[in-house]
Structures are given as structure tokens and as C-alpha cells.
Amino acid sequence: MLSKQLLILFFLIGMSTIISAQELSTKDHSELLKKHPNEKEAIVWYLGHCGYAVKTKSKLLIFDYQENVKLPDRTAVLPPPNPSLFNGWINPDEIKNFEVIVFISHSHSDHYDDVIFNWEKTIKNIHYVFGWQEKDGVKYHSMPAPRKELKIDGVEIYTVNSYHSGVPESGFLVKVDGLTIFHQGDYIGRMGENAPFNITDDLKYLKTKYENVDLLFSHAGTWEPQIELMNSFNPKVAFPMHYGYREEKYTEYYSDITDKVKDIIFYIPQKKGDFCFYSEGVLIK
């Protein structure tokens, strides 16, 4: 089996500068951030719970990031002395030269952390996209129900909606640099605890907006509407989320779901900061 360093090397051959396997084993990860994926390529980081970051050719997308978190025993998870994408934390100085779009699916604290607003002091080119009516302005974009569409610097964004535990929310379909990405947030196509599921119609609507889905960030659940969502999108790669800091549960989820979905490749994170590479339908760990 090829080493992780060699797999990374092969991925980077298509980028503007090649890093050798030896360099990857000795250089700081910051060198990797200087490399730009091509069209239909991405670097993906797991940021804990429902948080993921996706670096494409021209953008860095950050979904449902939170820092005010606690372990199941209520122990606080504190930032390390050197926060980085590579240990699962956002350091605005590390990404200050990127074009950043921050997505927040809804206002629950495990998806929405006010720390994100500190980033705009350092990152000049940053936008915030809310899945409900929150803020509007040059950098702020609210997308309240029902289904909304938005374009930001060539990025296409489409939403479908839910309402649970007292708040409105959206799932985001994002088209950028030849990639189609769906981040579910807490979306399950139900506008209230006792409301009927509208997921089938929502998925039909979204199908009019894309040809195929490259990356799906979705609930680690096996209930029927969730299986319908996964099979409808039939992504090239699926990334589970929503298990807090109990990453061992993702392996259990993988065992439970593999016989319920079509042929889908899964990336199973084991800790904050785990990352992988995606290139035209191929996952490179």
C-alpha cells in the first residue's frame, strides 16, 4: 500500500508546485496551504462535530464551526497553543489571504459560534452565509425559508429548509470550482416536530441544480429520511458528522449504513484536524 506521503504527492502533481514525499515528512503543514487545488479538486479538514473546511481552487469554505464545545462529560475543549486547520481549529492569521465563505446552517450553539465574527478583523475577503434571517450587509447574507438562491463571487448556493427545536435552518448546496457540495447542518426536510417530511420534494428541487454531488457532509444517522437523502445525492464521497467529540461512533455508523446506501465512499474522521484530498471523484487519504 502506498504511504500517505506518496498519495499526497500524487495529488499535488496537478497543482502549481510539487512537494516531494520527503518534504512532506519534514516541512510544516503550512507549506501545504500554499498549494492550490485545480478545478474539481479539494482539501477537506474535519473541524469537529458538524464543522468541516473545504479548500477549492479559489475559495476556502467553512461550515458550522464552533469553539465553545464540551466533551460528553462536560469537560471543555480548549484551543491548542498553535491553532490550525491541521489540528481542527481556525486561526485567522493562517487563512488571511484566502477568499473565505463561512456557512452557518442555524443558530443552535453546536453549529453557530460568535467567534467567527472575529475573523473578519484579519481576513479581508470574507463572507458569512446564514441559513435563516440573521444579518444582511456587504459581508453578511441571510437565506431564510423557503428555498433560496445566492451567488457570491462565482459560487452558487441553494438552500432547503427545516425547523426543529425552535429554530429555522437550512441545508446548503454549494457549487464552486467544478465541485458540488452539500452540507446538511440539521436539515431533515421537516418544518416542525409534528410536521410531515418534505424531503422528497426538496431533493427533487435540488436535482435541478446539479449533475452530481462530489462531497456530502451528512448526519451519521440511519433513519429512513436520512437514507433517502444519501441515496438521492449518491455522492462521490460522504463525510459523517454530528457526533460531538465521540468520533469512535463514526466507525459504528459506517458499519450500520453500508448495506443501506448505494456504492458510496466514506471518509471517517478520527480526530479534529484529520484531512484528506479529493480529485475528480477520487478520495486520497
Summary of the structure (lengths in Angstrom):
residues: 285
radius of gyration: 18.0
end to end distance: 12.1
largest distance: 56.9
contacts: 913
relative contact order: 0.15
helix: 21%
strand: 29%
